[in-house]
Amino acid sequence: MPQGTLEVLLVSAKDLENTEFLSKMDPYLILTCQTQEQRSSVASGQGSEPQWNESFVFTVSDGASELNLKIMDKDTFTKDDFVGEATVPLDPLFTEGSLPPTAYSVVKDGEYCGEIRVGLTFTPERSSSRECCEEEQNYGGWKESSEEERYGGREQSSYQD
């Protein structure tokens, strides 16, 4: 399983079921990847067609297979209302590296109740290869020769002592 960084661009939603009777709802999202949870800003008064254009970053480790998007309606005096949720499979992202903003179905109680649009980017972790390359740069190649050029022949004389 891939390890690395998952960047989620939360763009917008549409056709959400309005949970308010007298006013427009104030939707926000709870984004969950494995045990990590993040929350979007509240799209105040945007109703069933909210726009966010916010980015979120998650650390992906072994076993990550999906991103869960839970849409809520912020209420002032009562408990926030559950609007619906979408599950985004991550396997296609691991293959492609990035996916442009795509619409995913929002469901509540097994019924379609709108869609949410997110873009995804996955950056694989490269710890072992990065350490290897840093060692090569520090101990050989162009960095050593550039230091010799910078100090002239002084380094060579210290070796002769």
C-alpha positions as CSV (number, residue, x, y, z in Angstrom):
1,M,0.0,0.0,0.0
2,P,1.3,3.5,-0.8
3,Q,2.4,5.9,1.8
4,G,2.6,9.7,1.3
5,T,0.6,12.8,1.3
6,L,-3.0,13.2,0.2
7,E,-4.2,16.7,-0.8
8,V,-7.9,17.2,-1.1
9,L,-9.4,20.2,-2.9
10,L,-12.9,20.7,-1.7
11,V,-14.6,22.6,-4.5
12,S,-18.4,22.6,-4.1
13,A,-21.6,20.6,-3.7
14,K,-25.0,20.8,-5.5
15,D,-28.5,19.5,-5.3
16,L,-28.1,18.9,-1.5
17,E,-31.3,18.2,0.4
18,N,-32.1,21.4,2.3
19,T,-32.5,20.6,6.0
20,E,-33.8,24.0,6.9
21,F,-37.5,25.0,6.7
22,L,-37.4,28.8,6.9
23,S,-33.9,29.7,5.7
24,K,-31.0,28.4,3.7
25,M,-28.8,25.8,5.4
26,D,-25.1,26.5,6.4
27,P,-23.2,23.4,5.2
28,Y,-19.8,22.3,6.2
29,L,-17.8,19.0,5.8
30,I,-16.1,16.6,8.1
31,L,-13.3,14.9,6.0
32,T,-12.0,11.6,7.4
33,C,-9.0,9.5,6.1
34,Q,-8.2,6.6,8.4
35,T,-8.0,8.1,11.9
36,Q,-7.4,11.7,10.7
37,E,-10.3,14.1,10.7
38,Q,-10.5,17.7,9.4
39,R,-13.4,20.2,9.1
40,S,-14.1,22.7,6.4
41,S,-15.3,26.2,7.0
42,V,-19.1,26.8,7.2
43,A,-20.6,28.0,3.9
44,S,-22.9,30.4,5.6
45,G,-26.3,30.9,3.9
46,Q,-25.2,29.0,0.7
47,G,-28.0,26.4,1.0
48,S,-27.9,23.4,-1.3
49,E,-25.3,24.8,-3.7
50,P,-22.3,25.6,-1.4
51,Q,-18.8,26.5,-2.6
52,W,-15.7,26.1,-0.5
53,N,-12.5,26.0,-2.6
54,E,-10.5,24.8,0.4
55,S,-7.5,22.4,0.6
56,F,-6.8,19.8,3.2
57,V,-3.7,17.6,3.6
58,F,-3.7,14.1,5.1
59,T,-0.8,11.7,5.8
60,V,-1.6,8.4,4.1
61,S,-0.1,5.2,5.5
62,D,-0.7,1.5,4.9
63,G,-4.3,0.5,4.7
64,A,-5.8,3.8,3.5
65,S,-8.4,2.9,0.9
66,E,-11.0,5.7,1.0
67,L,-11.8,9.3,2.0
68,N,-15.1,9.9,3.8
69,L,-16.9,13.2,3.3
70,K,-19.7,13.9,5.8
71,I,-21.8,16.9,5.0
72,M,-23.4,18.7,8.0
73,D,-25.7,21.7,8.4
74,K,-24.5,24.2,11.1
75,D,-27.3,25.1,13.5
76,T,-27.1,27.8,16.1
77,F,-29.4,26.6,18.8
78,T,-29.8,22.9,18.0
79,K,-27.6,20.0,17.2
80,D,-26.1,20.2,13.6
81,D,-28.1,18.3,11.0
82,F,-26.6,15.4,9.0
83,V,-27.1,16.2,5.3
84,G,-25.4,13.1,3.7
85,E,-22.1,11.6,3.0
86,A,-19.9,10.5,0.1
87,T,-17.1,7.9,0.0
88,V,-14.2,8.5,-2.3
89,P,-12.1,5.4,-3.2
90,L,-8.4,6.2,-3.2
91,D,-7.1,3.3,-5.3
92,P,-7.6,5.1,-8.7
93,L,-5.7,8.1,-7.2
94,F,-2.7,5.9,-6.2
95,T,-2.5,4.7,-9.8
96,E,-2.9,8.2,-11.4
97,G,-1.2,10.5,-8.9
98,S,-3.9,13.1,-9.2
99,L,-7.6,13.4,-10.2
100,P,-9.2,16.6,-11.3
101,P,-12.3,17.8,-9.5
102,T,-14.8,15.1,-9.8
103,A,-18.4,14.8,-8.7
104,Y,-19.2,12.0,-6.1
105,S,-22.8,11.1,-5.1
106,V,-23.9,12.2,-1.6
107,V,-26.2,9.6,0.0
108,K,-28.3,9.6,3.2
109,D,-30.1,6.4,4.3
110,G,-29.1,4.7,1.0
111,E,-30.8,7.5,-1.1
112,Y,-29.1,9.9,-3.5
113,C,-29.3,13.4,-2.1
114,G,-26.9,15.5,-4.1
115,E,-23.3,15.5,-5.2
116,I,-20.0,16.9,-4.0
117,R,-17.0,17.9,-6.1
118,V,-13.4,17.3,-4.9
119,G,-10.0,17.1,-6.6
120,L,-7.3,14.8,-5.3
121,T,-3.5,14.7,-5.4
122,F,-1.3,12.0,-4.0
123,T,2.4,12.5,-3.4
124,P,4.2,9.3,-2.5
125,E,6.7,9.3,0.3
126,R,10.4,8.9,-0.9
127,S,12.3,8.8,2.4
128,S,14.8,6.0,1.5
129,S,15.7,7.3,-2.0
130,R,15.9,10.9,-0.7
131,E,18.4,9.9,2.0
132,C,20.5,8.1,-0.6
133,C,20.6,11.1,-2.9
134,E,21.5,13.6,-0.1
135,E,24.4,11.4,0.9
136,E,25.7,11.4,-2.6
137,Q,25.5,15.2,-2.8
138,N,27.2,15.7,0.5
139,Y,30.1,13.3,0.1
140,G,30.9,13.4,-3.6
141,G,30.2,14.8,-7.0
142,W,29.6,18.5,-7.7
143,K,29.4,19.8,-4.0
144,E,33.0,18.7,-3.2
145,S,34.5,20.1,-6.4
146,S,32.6,23.4,-5.9
147,E,34.1,23.8,-2.4
148,E,37.6,23.2,-3.8
149,E,37.0,25.8,-6.4
150,R,35.7,28.3,-3.8
151,Y,38.7,27.9,-1.5
152,G,41.4,27.7,-4.2
153,G,44.4,25.5,-3.3
154,R,44.1,26.1,0.5
155,E,42.3,22.8,1.1
156,Q,45.1,20.9,-0.7
157,S,47.8,22.4,1.5
158,S,46.0,21.3,4.7
159,Y,46.2,17.7,3.5
160,Q,49.9,18.0,3.0
161,D,50.7,19.0,6.6
